[in-house]
């Protein structure tokens, strides 16, 4: 539950020119030798079927390993389906849109990749990937996946990103874990005594901030992503931290402090532990998030009606505060998109929490998830094209990816059924 103190193939349109041809209902546009750019928003169509990508590689075990990593990461993009196919099978098939030829060599360790698109006589793109040692084959697969996404979808891939989240085995303490984008590499991050939750990545990805709960108190901890030792932050007597997020400059944080039953929002300087009050209304204010351009703060308040939280945006330049949600009795967990033009958040609707997106430019709210189960705590991918969230479709919640435009969702990890996954946050 949220903060407890408040009881498809649709016709594919490829956008780069005037010369086009039709394959099995898929419209392709191209100019010269430039790569195609797929309209990723088509993923929202109920009849969308992932675009088939044929991959051919030799008998070397290294090539099979690289392809396995490539496949696992590319299919998390939600737009592609990777299948084995020779160049001849690709040319004779109308259903395979892209084809990838992989050639691996030793001494030096390198991978030559050639990308073909149906109907073109010359490659769309070629790339030579190099690594220092053969033990870094996974890195080749990750770089290949990001390269493929950029050449076909025209935005940066997220294969090298990570998800920090809260994991809890039945009747055990909560801990912060780190998952790779493809969900195949998972590491425990927090080792503090108590229950660890509510993590936040610094904007340079060098540190993670999280809350440690014990039977008697709550503390904020900052832990470098490459070390196990965490630093506990100090606060004046009587103040209890309830969660925090990073300022883009990395020198301060925004946090919620509870005192005598009231929750207010503060800024906290990491160099001298100085507290600065930002919102101290008579109501409960929580979940502060600074915009990437450092000009706005979004937060949650029940000032309009007790225990019915709504989302607000405060402009630091004009000093004006604007309420942005008016429908639903419970709107919470807002997160800024990487470009600062949108928010993603959760709203309770007909007894269940669903993920919504708010566009600051159009002032439009769009529902992204549906179903008779809770979907909560969303966050954006570094490229702004996907959202990670926690959904309780069965007995315990699990992490899922969805396009930032909506559409189908896919599991992030393959964790055991008795492990609950909540509060995911994406690296920057």
Secondary structure, 3 states (H helix, E strand, C coil): CCCCCCCCCCCCEECCCCEEEEECCEEEEECCCCCCCECHHHHHCCCCCCEEEEEEECCCHHHHHHHHHHHHHHHHHCCEEEEECCHHHHHHCCCEEEEEEEEEECCCCEEEEEEEECCCCCCCEEEEEECCCHHHHHHHHHHHHHHHHHHHCCCCCCCCCEEEEEEEECCCCCEEEEEECCCCCEEECCCCCCEEEEEEECCCCCEEEEEEECCCCEEEEEEECCCCCEEECCCCCCCEEEEEEECCCCCEEEEEEEECCEEEEEEEECCCCCEEEEECCCCCEEEEEECCCCCEEEEEECCCCCCCCEEEEEECCCCCEEECCCCCCCEEEEEECCCCCEEEEEEEECCEEEEEEEECCCCEEEECCCCCCCEEEEEECCCCCEEEEEECCCCCCEEEEEECCEEEEEECCCCCCCEEEEEEEECC
